[in-house]
Amino acid sequence: MTVGSMLSALPAGFVLFLAGRALQGVGLGLVPLATAIAVTTCPRSGGGRTR
């Protein structure tokens, strides 16, 4: 997402702006996926959040 934000901020043309926005969308979409994978694969510890 950071790379997409920096790419979108550059005054390099509309095509690079669209590519940066696409990278932002992909990066933001991967956050819930990474969270779900971490919840299912990481062992549960004794402390922290309970279900």
PDBQT receptor file of N, H, CA, C and O in Angstrom, charges set to zero:
ATOM      1  N   MET A   1       0.806  -1.181   0.000  1.00  0.00    +0.000 N 
ATOM      2  CA  MET A   1       0.000   0.000   0.000  1.00  0.00    +0.000 C 
ATOM      3  C   MET A   1       0.859   1.258   0.000  1.00  0.00    +0.000 C 
ATOM      4  O   MET A   1       0.501   2.263  -0.614  1.00  0.00    +0.000 OA
ATOM      5  N   THR A   2       1.981   1.200   0.683  1.00  0.00    +0.000 N 
ATOM      6  H   THR A   2       2.272   0.384   1.182  1.00  0.00    +0.000 HD
ATOM      7  CA  THR A   2       2.863   2.366   0.745  1.00  0.00    +0.000 C 
ATOM      8  C   THR A   2       3.441   2.687  -0.620  1.00  0.00    +0.000 C 
ATOM      9  O   THR A   2       3.516   3.851  -1.012  1.00  0.00    +0.000 OA
ATOM     10  N   VAL A   3       3.850   1.651  -1.344  1.00  0.00    +0.000 N 
ATOM     11  H   VAL A   3       3.790   0.705  -1.025  1.00  0.00    +0.000 HD
ATOM     12  CA  VAL A   3       4.411   1.868  -2.686  1.00  0.00    +0.000 C 
ATOM     13  C   VAL A   3       3.349   2.456  -3.607  1.00  0.00    +0.000 C 
ATOM     14  O   VAL A   3       3.635   3.354  -4.399  1.00  0.00    +0.000 OA
ATOM     15  N   GLY A   4       2.133   1.953  -3.502  1.00  0.00    +0.000 N 
ATOM     16  H   GLY A   4       1.901   1.224  -2.859  1.00  0.00    +0.000 HD
ATOM     17  CA  GLY A   4       1.042   2.491  -4.306  1.00  0.00    +0.000 C 
ATOM     18  C   GLY A   4       0.749   3.939  -3.984  1.00  0.00    +0.000 C 
ATOM     19  O   GLY A   4       0.465   4.730  -4.884  1.00  0.00    +0.000 OA
ATOM     20  N   SER A   5       0.815   4.296  -2.719  1.00  0.00    +0.000 N 
ATOM     21  H   SER A   5       1.046   3.653  -1.988  1.00  0.00    +0.000 HD
ATOM     22  CA  SER A   5       0.582   5.686  -2.317  1.00  0.00    +0.000 C 
ATOM     23  C   SER A   5       1.667   6.600  -2.865  1.00  0.00    +0.000 C 
ATOM     24  O   SER A   5       1.377   7.689  -3.361  1.00  0.00    +0.000 OA
ATOM     25  N   MET A   6       2.913   6.159  -2.774  1.00  0.00    +0.000 N 
ATOM     26  H   MET A   6       3.148   5.275  -2.370  1.00  0.00    +0.000 HD
ATOM     27  CA  MET A   6       4.008   6.979  -3.293  1.00  0.00    +0.000 C 
ATOM     28  C   MET A   6       3.927   7.101  -4.809  1.00  0.00    +0.000 C 
ATOM     29  O   MET A   6       4.188   8.168  -5.365  1.00  0.00    +0.000 OA
ATOM     30  N   LEU A   7       3.564   6.002  -5.482  1.00  0.00    +0.000 N 
ATOM     31  H   LEU A   7       3.353   5.135  -5.030  1.00  0.00    +0.000 HD
ATOM     32  CA  LEU A   7       3.452   6.033  -6.933  1.00  0.00    +0.000 C 
ATOM     33  C   LEU A   7       2.315   6.949  -7.375  1.00  0.00    +0.000 C 
ATOM     34  O   LEU A   7       2.433   7.633  -8.391  1.00  0.00    +0.000 OA
ATOM     35  N   SER A   8       1.232   6.968  -6.634  1.00  0.00    +0.000 N 
ATOM     36  H   SER A   8       1.136   6.412  -5.809  1.00  0.00    +0.000 HD
ATOM     37  CA  SER A   8       0.107   7.837  -6.972  1.00  0.00    +0.000 C 
ATOM     38  C   SER A   8       0.421   9.305  -6.713  1.00  0.00    +0.000 C 
ATOM     39  O   SER A   8      -0.154  10.181  -7.360  1.00  0.00    +0.000 OA
ATOM     40  N   ALA A   9       1.310   9.582  -5.793  1.00  0.00    +0.000 N 
ATOM     41  H   ALA A   9       1.777   8.871  -5.268  1.00  0.00    +0.000 HD
ATOM     42  CA  ALA A   9       1.638  10.970  -5.458  1.00  0.00    +0.000 C 
ATOM     43  C   ALA A   9       2.598  11.598  -6.462  1.00  0.00    +0.000 C 
ATOM     44  O   ALA A   9       2.713  12.822  -6.523  1.00  0.00    +0.000 OA
ATOM     45  N   LEU A  10       3.285  10.782  -7.245  1.00  0.00    +0.000 N 
ATOM     46  H   LEU A  10       3.192   9.787  -7.196  1.00  0.00    +0.000 HD
ATOM     47  CA  LEU A  10       4.239  11.326  -8.203  1.00  0.00    +0.000 C 
ATOM     48  C   LEU A  10       3.519  11.970  -9.391  1.00  0.00    +0.000 C 
ATOM     49  O   LEU A  10       2.504  11.451  -9.856  1.00  0.00    +0.000 OA
ATOM     50  N   PRO A  11       4.035  13.089  -9.878  1.00  0.00    +0.000 N 
ATOM     51  CA  PRO A  11       3.429  13.714 -11.055  1.00  0.00    +0.000 C 
ATOM     52  C   PRO A  11       3.962  13.080 -12.341  1.00  0.00    +0.000 C 
ATOM     53  O   PRO A  11       4.573  13.763 -13.163  1.00  0.00    +0.000 OA
ATOM     54  N   ALA A  12       3.732  11.775 -12.517  1.00  0.00    +0.000 N 
ATOM     55  H   ALA A  12       3.235  11.220 -11.849  1.00  0.00    +0.000 HD
ATOM     56  CA  ALA A  12       4.334  11.055 -13.636  1.00  0.00    +0.000 C 
ATOM     57  C   ALA A  12       3.317  10.635 -14.693  1.00  0.00    +0.000 C 
ATOM     58  O   ALA A  12       3.674   9.917 -15.628  1.00  0.00    +0.000 OA
ATOM     59  N   GLY A  13       2.098  11.050 -14.574  1.00  0.00    +0.000 N 
ATOM     60  H   GLY A  13       1.808  11.633 -13.814  1.00  0.00    +0.000 HD
ATOM     61  CA  GLY A  13       1.099  10.720 -15.576  1.00  0.00    +0.000 C 
ATOM     62  C   GLY A  13      -0.031   9.876 -15.026  1.00  0.00    +0.000 C 
ATOM     63  O   GLY A  13       0.035   9.317 -13.932  1.00  0.00    +0.000 OA
ATOM     64  N   PHE A  14      -1.068   9.812 -15.837  1.00  0.00    +0.000 N 
ATOM     65  H   PHE A  14      -1.122  10.266 -16.727  1.00  0.00    +0.000 HD
ATOM     66  CA  PHE A  14      -2.290   9.145 -15.419  1.00  0.00    +0.000 C 
ATOM     67  C   PHE A  14      -2.123   7.636 -15.314  1.00  0.00    +0.000 C 
ATOM     68  O   PHE A  14      -2.720   7.017 -14.433  1.00  0.00    +0.000 OA
ATOM     69  N   VAL A  15      -1.330   7.031 -16.184  1.00  0.00    +0.000 N 
ATOM     70  H   VAL A  15      -0.845   7.534 -16.900  1.00  0.00    +0.000 HD
ATOM     71  CA  VAL A  15      -1.152   5.574 -16.166  1.00  0.00    +0.000 C 
ATOM     72  C   VAL A  15      -0.462   5.135 -14.876  1.00  0.00    +0.000 C 
ATOM     73  O   VAL A  15      -0.878   4.158 -14.253  1.00  0.00    +0.000 OA
ATOM     74  N   LEU A  16       0.572   5.839 -14.481  1.00  0.00    +0.000 N 
ATOM     75  H   LEU A  16       0.910   6.633 -14.987  1.00  0.00    +0.000 HD
ATOM     76  CA  LEU A  16       1.243   5.497 -13.219  1.00  0.00    +0.000 C 
ATOM     77  C   LEU A  16       0.352   5.788 -12.013  1.00  0.00    +0.000 C 
ATOM     78  O   LEU A  16       0.438   5.100 -10.996  1.00  0.00    +0.000 OA
ATOM     79  N   PHE A  17      -0.494   6.796 -12.123  1.00  0.00    +0.000 N 
ATOM     80  H   PHE A  17      -0.564   7.355 -12.949  1.00  0.00    +0.000 HD
ATOM     81  CA  PHE A  17      -1.458   7.066 -11.062  1.00  0.00    +0.000 C 
ATOM     82  C   PHE A  17      -2.411   5.886 -10.907  1.00  0.00    +0.000 C 
ATOM     83  O   PHE A  17      -2.683   5.451  -9.788  1.00  0.00    +0.000 OA
ATOM     84  N   LEU A  18      -2.917   5.368 -12.017  1.00  0.00    +0.000 N 
ATOM     85  H   LEU A  18      -2.696   5.721 -12.926  1.00  0.00    +0.000 HD
ATOM     86  CA  LEU A  18      -3.814   4.215 -11.961  1.00  0.00    +0.000 C 
ATOM     87  C   LEU A  18      -3.100   2.974 -11.427  1.00  0.00    +0.000 C 
ATOM     88  O   LEU A  18      -3.682   2.200 -10.668  1.00  0.00    +0.000 OA
ATOM     89  N   ALA A  19      -1.858   2.787 -11.818  1.00  0.00    +0.000 N 
ATOM     90  H   ALA A  19      -1.385   3.415 -12.435  1.00  0.00    +0.000 HD
ATOM     91  CA  ALA A  19      -1.092   1.647 -11.299  1.00  0.00    +0.000 C 
ATOM     92  C   ALA A  19      -0.896   1.774  -9.784  1.00  0.00    +0.000 C 
ATOM     93  O   ALA A  19      -0.984   0.778  -9.066  1.00  0.00    +0.000 OA
ATOM     94  N   GLY A  20      -0.637   2.971  -9.303  1.00  0.00    +0.000 N 
ATOM     95  H   GLY A  20      -0.566   3.780  -9.886  1.00  0.00    +0.000 HD
ATOM     96  CA  GLY A  20      -0.491   3.193  -7.874  1.00  0.00    +0.000 C 
ATOM     97  C   GLY A  20      -1.785   2.935  -7.126  1.00  0.00    +0.000 C 
ATOM     98  O   GLY A  20      -1.777   2.344  -6.047  1.00  0.00    +0.000 OA
ATOM     99  N   ARG A  21      -2.894   3.377  -7.697  1.00  0.00    +0.000 N 
ATOM    100  H   ARG A  21      -2.900   3.858  -8.574  1.00  0.00    +0.000 HD
ATOM    101  CA  ARG A  21      -4.186   3.125  -7.055  1.00  0.00    +0.000 C 
ATOM    102  C   ARG A  21      -4.509   1.631  -7.044  1.00  0.00    +0.000 C 
ATOM    103  O   ARG A  21      -5.098   1.135  -6.084  1.00  0.00    +0.000 OA
ATOM    104  N   ALA A  22      -4.131   0.913  -8.097  1.00  0.00    +0.000 N 
ATOM    105  H   ALA A  22      -3.653   1.316  -8.878  1.00  0.00    +0.000 HD
ATOM    106  CA  ALA A  22      -4.348  -0.533  -8.132  1.00  0.00    +0.000 C 
ATOM    107  C   ALA A  22      -3.520  -1.219  -7.048  1.00  0.00    +0.000 C 
ATOM    108  O   ALA A  22      -4.007  -2.135  -6.386  1.00  0.00    +0.000 OA
ATOM    109  N   LEU A  23      -2.290  -0.790  -6.864  1.00  0.00    +0.000 N 
ATOM    110  H   LEU A  23      -1.895  -0.045  -7.402  1.00  0.00    +0.000 HD
ATOM    111  CA  LEU A  23      -1.452  -1.351  -5.799  1.00  0.00    +0.000 C 
ATOM    112  C   LEU A  23      -2.037  -1.065  -4.423  1.00  0.00    +0.000 C 
ATOM    113  O   LEU A  23      -1.962  -1.907  -3.528  1.00  0.00    +0.000 OA
ATOM    114  N   GLN A  24      -2.612   0.107  -4.251  1.00  0.00    +0.000 N 
ATOM    115  H   GLN A  24      -2.673   0.791  -4.978  1.00  0.00    +0.000 HD
ATOM    116  CA  GLN A  24      -3.252   0.423  -2.979  1.00  0.00    +0.000 C 
ATOM    117  C   GLN A  24      -4.434  -0.509  -2.725  1.00  0.00    +0.000 C 
ATOM    118  O   GLN A  24      -4.609  -1.001  -1.610  1.00  0.00    +0.000 OA
ATOM    119  N   GLY A  25      -5.235  -0.750  -3.741  1.00  0.00    +0.000 N 
ATOM    120  H   GLY A  25      -5.093  -0.350  -4.647  1.00  0.00    +0.000 HD
ATOM    121  CA  GLY A  25      -6.391  -1.625  -3.591  1.00  0.00    +0.000 C 
ATOM    122  C   GLY A  25      -5.988  -3.050  -3.268  1.00  0.00    +0.000 C 
ATOM    123  O   GLY A  25      -6.602  -3.695  -2.417  1.00  0.00    +0.000 OA
ATOM    124  N   VAL A  26      -4.962  -3.546  -3.938  1.00  0.00    +0.000 N 
ATOM    125  H   VAL A  26      -4.463  -3.022  -4.629  1.00  0.00    +0.000 HD
ATOM    126  CA  VAL A  26      -4.482  -4.904  -3.667  1.00  0.00    +0.000 C 
ATOM    127  C   VAL A  26      -3.923  -4.988  -2.251  1.00  0.00    +0.000 C 
ATOM    128  O   VAL A  26      -4.197  -5.950  -1.534  1.00  0.00    +0.000 OA
ATOM    129  N   GLY A  27      -3.146  -3.992  -1.846  1.00  0.00    +0.000 N 
ATOM    130  H   GLY A  27      -2.923  -3.211  -2.429  1.00  0.00    +0.000 HD
ATOM    131  CA  GLY A  27      -2.574  -3.991  -0.509  1.00  0.00    +0.000 C 
ATOM    132  C   GLY A  27      -3.640  -3.930   0.567  1.00  0.00    +0.000 C 
ATOM    133  O   GLY A  27      -3.539  -4.617   1.584  1.00  0.00    +0.000 OA
ATOM    134  N   LEU A  28      -4.654  -3.120   0.354  1.00  0.00    +0.000 N 
ATOM    135  H   LEU A  28      -4.736  -2.562  -0.472  1.00  0.00    +0.000 HD
ATOM    136  CA  LEU A  28      -5.721  -3.016   1.343  1.00  0.00    +0.000 C 
ATOM    137  C   LEU A  28      -6.568  -4.280   1.368  1.00  0.00    +0.000 C 
ATOM    138  O   LEU A  28      -7.076  -4.659   2.424  1.00  0.00    +0.000 OA
ATOM    139  N   GLY A  29      -6.728  -4.932   0.237  1.00  0.00    +0.000 N 
ATOM    140  H   GLY A  29      -6.315  -4.625  -0.620  1.00  0.00    +0.000 HD
ATOM    141  CA  GLY A  29      -7.488  -6.179   0.192  1.00  0.00    +0.000 C 
ATOM    142  C   GLY A  29      -6.763  -7.340   0.842  1.00  0.00    +0.000 C 
ATOM    143  O   GLY A  29      -7.401  -8.296   1.282  1.00  0.00    +0.000 OA
ATOM    144  N   LEU A  30      -5.447  -7.276   0.911  1.00  0.00    +0.000 N 
ATOM    145  H   LEU A  30      -4.929  -6.499   0.554  1.00  0.00    +0.000 HD
ATOM    146  CA  LEU A  30      -4.682  -8.361   1.517  1.00  0.00    +0.000 C 
ATOM    147  C   LEU A  30      -4.663  -8.313   3.050  1.00  0.00    +0.000 C 
ATOM    148  O   LEU A  30      -4.300  -9.299   3.691  1.00  0.00    +0.000 OA
ATOM    149  N   VAL A  31      -5.044  -7.197   3.631  1.00  0.00    +0.000 N 
ATOM    150  H   VAL A  31      -5.339  -6.396   3.110  1.00  0.00    +0.000 HD
ATOM    151  CA  VAL A  31      -5.032  -7.078   5.095  1.00  0.00    +0.000 C 
ATOM    152  C   VAL A  31      -5.989  -8.074   5.756  1.00  0.00    +0.000 C 
ATOM    153  O   VAL A  31      -5.562  -8.786   6.665  1.00  0.00    +0.000 OA
ATOM    154  N   PRO A  32      -7.270  -8.162   5.346  1.00  0.00    +0.000 N 
ATOM    155  CA  PRO A  32      -8.141  -9.154   5.980  1.00  0.00    +0.000 C 
ATOM    156  C   PRO A  32      -7.714 -10.590   5.687  1.00  0.00    +0.000 C 
ATOM    157  O   PRO A  32      -7.883 -11.477   6.524  1.00  0.00    +0.000 OA
ATOM    158  N   LEU A  33      -7.164 -10.814   4.502  1.00  0.00    +0.000 N 
ATOM    159  H   LEU A  33      -7.027 -10.093   3.822  1.00  0.00    +0.000 HD
ATOM    160  CA  LEU A  33      -6.685 -12.148   4.162  1.00  0.00    +0.000 C 
ATOM    161  C   LEU A  33      -5.523 -12.552   5.070  1.00  0.00    +0.000 C 
ATOM    162  O   LEU A  33      -5.497 -13.671   5.582  1.00  0.00    +0.000 OA
ATOM    163  N   ALA A  34      -4.576 -11.661   5.269  1.00  0.00    +0.000 N 
ATOM    164  H   ALA A  34      -4.597 -10.752   4.853  1.00  0.00    +0.000 HD
ATOM    165  CA  ALA A  34      -3.443 -11.954   6.143  1.00  0.00    +0.000 C 
ATOM    166  C   ALA A  34      -3.892 -12.151   7.590  1.00  0.00    +0.000 C 
ATOM    167  O   ALA A  34      -3.347 -12.995   8.301  1.00  0.00    +0.000 OA
ATOM    168  N   THR A  35      -4.879 -11.378   8.024  1.00  0.00    +0.000 N 
ATOM    169  H   THR A  35      -5.321 -10.692   7.447  1.00  0.00    +0.000 HD
ATOM    170  CA  THR A  35      -5.399 -11.538   9.378  1.00  0.00    +0.000 C 
ATOM    171  C   THR A  35      -6.066 -12.893   9.552  1.00  0.00    +0.000 C 
ATOM    172  O   THR A  35      -5.863 -13.563  10.565  1.00  0.00    +0.000 OA
ATOM    173  N   ALA A  36      -6.855 -13.296   8.575  1.00  0.00    +0.000 N 
ATOM    174  H   ALA A  36      -7.019 -12.751   7.752  1.00  0.00    +0.000 HD
ATOM    175  CA  ALA A  36      -7.529 -14.594   8.653  1.00  0.00    +0.000 C 
ATOM    176  C   ALA A  36      -6.525 -15.743   8.653  1.00  0.00    +0.000 C 
ATOM    177  O   ALA A  36      -6.697 -16.714   9.390  1.00  0.00    +0.000 OA
ATOM    178  N   ILE A  37      -5.494 -15.644   7.846  1.00  0.00    +0.000 N 
ATOM    179  H   ILE A  37      -5.354 -14.855   7.248  1.00  0.00    +0.000 HD
ATOM    180  CA  ILE A  37      -4.464 -16.684   7.813  1.00  0.00    +0.000 C 
ATOM    181  C   ILE A  37      -3.730 -16.746   9.141  1.00  0.00    +0.000 C 
ATOM    182  O   ILE A  37      -3.441 -17.833   9.643  1.00  0.00    +0.000 OA
ATOM    183  N   ALA A  38      -3.425 -15.581   9.717  1.00  0.00    +0.000 N 
ATOM    184  H   ALA A  38      -3.660 -14.698   9.310  1.00  0.00    +0.000 HD
ATOM    185  CA  ALA A  38      -2.719 -15.564  11.001  1.00  0.00    +0.000 C 
ATOM    186  C   ALA A  38      -3.570 -16.175  12.107  1.00  0.00    +0.000 C 
ATOM    187  O   ALA A  38      -3.048 -16.892  12.960  1.00  0.00    +0.000 OA
ATOM    188  N   VAL A  39      -4.865 -15.903  12.103  1.00  0.00    +0.000 N 
ATOM    189  H   VAL A  39      -5.288 -15.320  11.409  1.00  0.00    +0.000 HD
ATOM    190  CA  VAL A  39      -5.742 -16.444  13.143  1.00  0.00    +0.000 C 
ATOM    191  C   VAL A  39      -5.833 -17.965  13.037  1.00  0.00    +0.000 C 
ATOM    192  O   VAL A  39      -5.855 -18.658  14.054  1.00  0.00    +0.000 OA
ATOM    193  N   THR A  40      -5.886 -18.481  11.819  1.00  0.00    +0.000 N 
ATOM    194  H   THR A  40      -5.868 -17.918  10.993  1.00  0.00    +0.000 HD
ATOM    195  CA  THR A  40      -6.056 -19.926  11.659  1.00  0.00    +0.000 C 
ATOM    196  C   THR A  40      -4.758 -20.704  11.805  1.00  0.00    +0.000 C 
ATOM    197  O   THR A  40      -4.798 -21.886  12.147  1.00  0.00    +0.000 OA
ATOM    198  N   THR A  41      -3.612 -20.085  11.559  1.00  0.00    +0.000 N 
ATOM    199  H   THR A  41      -3.580 -19.125  11.281  1.00  0.00    +0.000 HD
ATOM    200  CA  THR A  41      -2.360 -20.839  11.581  1.00  0.00    +0.000 C 
ATOM    201  C   THR A  41      -1.538 -20.652  12.846  1.00  0.00    +0.000 C 
ATOM    202  O   THR A  41      -0.772 -21.545  13.206  1.00  0.00    +0.000 OA
ATOM    203  N   CYS A  42      -1.669 -19.535  13.525  1.00  0.00    +0.000 N 
ATOM    204  H   CYS A  42      -2.291 -18.809  13.233  1.00  0.00    +0.000 HD
ATOM    205  CA  CYS A  42      -0.873 -19.292  14.724  1.00  0.00    +0.000 C 
ATOM    206  C   CYS A  42      -1.472 -20.036  15.910  1.00  0.00    +0.000 C 
ATOM    207  O   CYS A  42      -2.691 -20.064  16.079  1.00  0.00    +0.000 OA
ATOM    208  N   PRO A  43      -0.626 -20.631  16.719  1.00  0.00    +0.000 N 
ATOM    209  CA  PRO A  43      -1.145 -21.326  17.905  1.00  0.00    +0.000 C 
ATOM    210  C   PRO A  43      -1.717 -20.329  18.907  1.00  0.00    +0.000 C 
ATOM    211  O   PRO A  43      -1.234 -19.205  19.046  1.00  0.00    +0.000 OA
ATOM    212  N   ARG A  44      -2.747 -20.773  19.590  1.00  0.00    +0.000 N 
ATOM    213  H   ARG A  44      -3.139 -21.686  19.477  1.00  0.00    +0.000 HD
ATOM    214  CA  ARG A  44      -3.362 -19.915  20.596  1.00  0.00    +0.000 C 
ATOM    215  C   ARG A  44      -2.533 -19.953  21.863  1.00  0.00    +0.000 C 
ATOM    216  O   ARG A  44      -2.088 -21.017  22.295  1.00  0.00    +0.000 OA
ATOM    217  N   SER A  45      -2.332 -18.804  22.448  1.00  0.00    +0.000 N 
ATOM    218  H   SER A  45      -2.693 -17.940  22.098  1.00  0.00    +0.000 HD
ATOM    219  CA  SER A  45      -1.569 -18.709  23.682  1.00  0.00    +0.000 C 
ATOM    220  C   SER A  45      -2.538 -18.590  24.858  1.00  0.00    +0.000 C 
ATOM    221  O   SER A  45      -3.746 -18.441  24.669  1.00  0.00    +0.000 OA
ATOM    222  N   GLY A  46      -2.005 -18.655  26.041  1.00  0.00    +0.000 N 
ATOM    223  H   GLY A  46      -1.025 -18.776  26.195  1.00  0.00    +0.000 HD
ATOM    224  CA  GLY A  46      -2.837 -18.585  27.233  1.00  0.00    +0.000 C 
ATOM    225  C   GLY A  46      -3.403 -17.196  27.485  1.00  0.00    +0.000 C 
ATOM    226  O   GLY A  46      -4.510 -17.067  28.007  1.00  0.00    +0.000 OA
ATOM    227  N   GLY A  47      -2.667 -16.162  27.126  1.00  0.00    +0.000 N 
ATOM    228  H   GLY A  47      -1.767 -16.267  26.701  1.00  0.00    +0.000 HD
ATOM    229  CA  GLY A  47      -3.123 -14.795  27.383  1.00  0.00    +0.000 C 
ATOM    230  C   GLY A  47      -3.732 -14.168  26.150  1.00  0.00    +0.000 C 
ATOM    231  O   GLY A  47      -3.795 -14.784  25.086  1.00  0.00    +0.000 OA
ATOM    232  N   GLY A  48      -4.171 -12.960  26.302  1.00  0.00    +0.000 N 
ATOM    233  H   GLY A  48      -4.119 -12.459  27.166  1.00  0.00    +0.000 HD
ATOM    234  CA  GLY A  48      -4.698 -12.223  25.168  1.00  0.00    +0.000 C 
ATOM    235  C   GLY A  48      -6.187 -12.401  24.988  1.00  0.00    +0.000 C 
ATOM    236  O   GLY A  48      -6.925 -12.603  25.952  1.00  0.00    +0.000 OA
ATOM    237  N   ARG A  49      -6.615 -12.325  23.763  1.00  0.00    +0.000 N 
ATOM    238  H   ARG A  49      -6.015 -12.160  22.979  1.00  0.00    +0.000 HD
ATOM    239  CA  ARG A  49      -8.036 -12.369  23.439  1.00  0.00    +0.000 C 
ATOM    240  C   ARG A  49      -8.618 -13.755  23.630  1.00  0.00    +0.000 C 
ATOM    241  O   ARG A  49      -7.983 -14.751  23.284  1.00  0.00    +0.000 OA
ATOM    242  N   THR A  50      -9.800 -13.826  24.168  1.00  0.00    +0.000 N 
ATOM    243  H   THR A  50     -10.316 -13.016  24.449  1.00  0.00    +0.000 HD
ATOM    244  CA  THR A  50     -10.484 -15.112  24.342  1.00  0.00    +0.000 C 
ATOM    245  C   THR A  50     -11.696 -15.160  23.435  1.00  0.00    +0.000 C 
ATOM    246  O   THR A  50     -12.244 -14.126  23.052  1.00  0.00    +0.000 OA
ATOM    247  N   ARG A  51     -12.100 -16.351  23.101  1.00  0.00    +0.000 N 
ATOM    248  H   ARG A  51     -11.655 -17.190  23.412  1.00  0.00    +0.000 HD
ATOM    249  CA  ARG A  51     -13.275 -16.529  22.240  1.00  0.00    +0.000 C 
ATOM    250  C   ARG A  51     -14.397 -17.106  23.013  1.00  0.00    +0.000 C 
ATOM    251  O   ARG A  51     -15.475 -17.331  22.462  1.00  0.00    +0.000 OA
TER     252      ARG A  51
